[in-house]
Amino acid sequence: MPGTQTIKVDEEVFDVLSRTASAQGTDINGALRYLLTPPAVPAEPAEDHDEE
């Protein structure tokens, strides 16, 4: 069953969460969900410049 749990974070972490929440138009919980959700499209693989 879902519940609420309070966690303590460093001031710098709180600052990042606050700025992310503001940029996303949400609250701290929404910022956490945004940061923890993997991207829908996988990142392009890095080019391998060693192969010739």
Chimera marker file (.cmm) of the C-alpha trace (Angstrom):
<marker_set name="trace">
<marker id="1" x="0.000" y="0.000" z="0.000" r="1" g="1" b="0" radius="0.5"/>
<marker id="2" x="1.418" y="3.456" z="-0.912" r="1" g="1" b="0" radius="0.5"/>
<marker id="3" x="2.352" y="5.665" z="1.976" r="1" g="1" b="0" radius="0.5"/>
<marker id="4" x="4.265" y="8.760" z="2.868" r="1" g="1" b="0" radius="0.5"/>
<marker id="5" x="7.800" y="8.692" z="4.134" r="1" g="1" b="0" radius="0.5"/>
<marker id="6" x="9.896" y="11.704" z="5.072" r="1" g="1" b="0" radius="0.5"/>
<marker id="7" x="13.559" y="11.660" z="4.147" r="1" g="1" b="0" radius="0.5"/>
<marker id="8" x="16.301" y="14.117" z="5.031" r="1" g="1" b="0" radius="0.5"/>
<marker id="9" x="18.538" y="15.415" z="2.254" r="1" g="1" b="0" radius="0.5"/>
<marker id="10" x="21.549" y="17.689" z="2.103" r="1" g="1" b="0" radius="0.5"/>
<marker id="11" x="20.883" y="21.378" z="1.337" r="1" g="1" b="0" radius="0.5"/>
<marker id="12" x="22.527" y="21.012" z="-2.093" r="1" g="1" b="0" radius="0.5"/>
<marker id="13" x="20.250" y="18.089" z="-2.953" r="1" g="1" b="0" radius="0.5"/>
<marker id="14" x="17.226" y="20.087" z="-1.838" r="1" g="1" b="0" radius="0.5"/>
<marker id="15" x="18.392" y="22.984" z="-4.033" r="1" g="1" b="0" radius="0.5"/>
<marker id="16" x="18.609" y="20.714" z="-7.096" r="1" g="1" b="0" radius="0.5"/>
<marker id="17" x="15.180" y="19.241" z="-6.345" r="1" g="1" b="0" radius="0.5"/>
<marker id="18" x="13.690" y="22.714" z="-5.884" r="1" g="1" b="0" radius="0.5"/>
<marker id="19" x="15.144" y="23.999" z="-9.163" r="1" g="1" b="0" radius="0.5"/>
<marker id="20" x="14.023" y="20.856" z="-11.006" r="1" g="1" b="0" radius="0.5"/>
<marker id="21" x="10.528" y="21.170" z="-9.540" r="1" g="1" b="0" radius="0.5"/>
<marker id="22" x="10.339" y="24.797" z="-10.620" r="1" g="1" b="0" radius="0.5"/>
<marker id="23" x="11.552" y="23.993" z="-14.142" r="1" g="1" b="0" radius="0.5"/>
<marker id="24" x="9.060" y="21.129" z="-14.468" r="1" g="1" b="0" radius="0.5"/>
<marker id="25" x="6.151" y="23.065" z="-12.953" r="1" g="1" b="0" radius="0.5"/>
<marker id="26" x="5.700" y="20.565" z="-10.119" r="1" g="1" b="0" radius="0.5"/>
<marker id="27" x="6.557" y="19.997" z="-6.458" r="1" g="1" b="0" radius="0.5"/>
<marker id="28" x="9.498" y="18.161" z="-4.860" r="1" g="1" b="0" radius="0.5"/>
<marker id="29" x="7.726" y="14.781" z="-5.216" r="1" g="1" b="0" radius="0.5"/>
<marker id="30" x="7.182" y="15.417" z="-8.917" r="1" g="1" b="0" radius="0.5"/>
<marker id="31" x="10.840" y="16.411" z="-9.302" r="1" g="1" b="0" radius="0.5"/>
<marker id="32" x="11.914" y="13.144" z="-7.668" r="1" g="1" b="0" radius="0.5"/>
<marker id="33" x="9.669" y="11.145" z="-9.999" r="1" g="1" b="0" radius="0.5"/>
<marker id="34" x="11.042" y="13.096" z="-12.990" r="1" g="1" b="0" radius="0.5"/>
<marker id="35" x="14.670" y="12.484" z="-11.992" r="1" g="1" b="0" radius="0.5"/>
<marker id="36" x="14.112" y="8.787" z="-11.245" r="1" g="1" b="0" radius="0.5"/>
<marker id="37" x="12.183" y="7.969" z="-14.435" r="1" g="1" b="0" radius="0.5"/>
<marker id="38" x="14.373" y="6.596" z="-17.231" r="1" g="1" b="0" radius="0.5"/>
<marker id="39" x="14.107" y="8.373" z="-20.583" r="1" g="1" b="0" radius="0.5"/>
<marker id="40" x="11.532" y="6.961" z="-23.000" r="1" g="1" b="0" radius="0.5"/>
<marker id="41" x="14.042" y="6.944" z="-25.856" r="1" g="1" b="0" radius="0.5"/>
<marker id="42" x="17.414" y="5.283" z="-25.263" r="1" g="1" b="0" radius="0.5"/>
<marker id="43" x="20.437" y="7.501" z="-25.661" r="1" g="1" b="0" radius="0.5"/>
<marker id="44" x="22.430" y="7.106" z="-28.874" r="1" g="1" b="0" radius="0.5"/>
<marker id="45" x="25.526" y="4.957" z="-28.376" r="1" g="1" b="0" radius="0.5"/>
<marker id="46" x="28.781" y="6.864" z="-28.313" r="1" g="1" b="0" radius="0.5"/>
<marker id="47" x="30.803" y="6.706" z="-31.499" r="1" g="1" b="0" radius="0.5"/>
<marker id="48" x="33.829" y="4.451" z="-31.288" r="1" g="1" b="0" radius="0.5"/>
<marker id="49" x="36.719" y="6.360" z="-32.846" r="1" g="1" b="0" radius="0.5"/>
<marker id="50" x="39.221" y="3.542" z="-32.212" r="1" g="1" b="0" radius="0.5"/>
<marker id="51" x="37.851" y="1.313" z="-34.993" r="1" g="1" b="0" radius="0.5"/>
<marker id="52" x="39.418" y="1.918" z="-38.401" r="1" g="1" b="0" radius="0.5"/>
<link id1="1" id2="2" r="1" g="1" b="0" radius="0.2"/>
<link id1="2" id2="3" r="1" g="1" b="0" radius="0.2"/>
<link id1="3" id2="4" r="1" g="1" b="0" radius="0.2"/>
<link id1="4" id2="5" r="1" g="1" b="0" radius="0.2"/>
<link id1="5" id2="6" r="1" g="1" b="0" radius="0.2"/>
<link id1="6" id2="7" r="1" g="1" b="0" radius="0.2"/>
<link id1="7" id2="8" r="1" g="1" b="0" radius="0.2"/>
<link id1="8" id2="9" r="1" g="1" b="0" radius="0.2"/>
<link id1="9" id2="10" r="1" g="1" b="0" radius="0.2"/>
<link id1="10" id2="11" r="1" g="1" b="0" radius="0.2"/>
<link id1="11" id2="12" r="1" g="1" b="0" radius="0.2"/>
<link id1="12" id2="13" r="1" g="1" b="0" radius="0.2"/>
<link id1="13" id2="14" r="1" g="1" b="0" radius="0.2"/>
<link id1="14" id2="15" r="1" g="1" b="0" radius="0.2"/>
<link id1="15" id2="16" r="1" g="1" b="0" radius="0.2"/>
<link id1="16" id2="17" r="1" g="1" b="0" radius="0.2"/>
<link id1="17" id2="18" r="1" g="1" b="0" radius="0.2"/>
<link id1="18" id2="19" r="1" g="1" b="0" radius="0.2"/>
<link id1="19" id2="20" r="1" g="1" b="0" radius="0.2"/>
<link id1="20" id2="21" r="1" g="1" b="0" radius="0.2"/>
<link id1="21" id2="22" r="1" g="1" b="0" radius="0.2"/>
<link id1="22" id2="23" r="1" g="1" b="0" radius="0.2"/>
<link id1="23" id2="24" r="1" g="1" b="0" radius="0.2"/>
<link id1="24" id2="25" r="1" g="1" b="0" radius="0.2"/>
<link id1="25" id2="26" r="1" g="1" b="0" radius="0.2"/>
<link id1="26" id2="27" r="1" g="1" b="0" radius="0.2"/>
<link id1="27" id2="28" r="1" g="1" b="0" radius="0.2"/>
<link id1="28" id2="29" r="1" g="1" b="0" radius="0.2"/>
<link id1="29" id2="30" r="1" g="1" b="0" radius="0.2"/>
<link id1="30" id2="31" r="1" g="1" b="0" radius="0.2"/>
<link id1="31" id2="32" r="1" g="1" b="0" radius="0.2"/>
<link id1="32" id2="33" r="1" g="1" b="0" radius="0.2"/>
<link id1="33" id2="34" r="1" g="1" b="0" radius="0.2"/>
<link id1="34" id2="35" r="1" g="1" b="0" radius="0.2"/>
<link id1="35" id2="36" r="1" g="1" b="0" radius="0.2"/>
<link id1="36" id2="37" r="1" g="1" b="0" radius="0.2"/>
<link id1="37" id2="38" r="1" g="1" b="0" radius="0.2"/>
<link id1="38" id2="39" r="1" g="1" b="0" radius="0.2"/>
<link id1="39" id2="40" r="1" g="1" b="0" radius="0.2"/>
<link id1="40" id2="41" r="1" g="1" b="0" radius="0.2"/>
<link id1="41" id2="42" r="1" g="1" b="0" radius="0.2"/>
<link id1="42" id2="43" r="1" g="1" b="0" radius="0.2"/>
<link id1="43" id2="44" r="1" g="1" b="0" radius="0.2"/>
<link id1="44" id2="45" r="1" g="1" b="0" radius="0.2"/>
<link id1="45" id2="46" r="1" g="1" b="0" radius="0.2"/>
<link id1="46" id2="47" r="1" g="1" b="0" radius="0.2"/>
<link id1="47" id2="48" r="1" g="1" b="0" radius="0.2"/>
<link id1="48" id2="49" r="1" g="1" b="0" radius="0.2"/>
<link id1="49" id2="50" r="1" g="1" b="0" radius="0.2"/>
<link id1="50" id2="51" r="1" g="1" b="0" radius="0.2"/>
<link id1="51" id2="52" r="1" g="1" b="0" radius="0.2"/>
</marker_set>
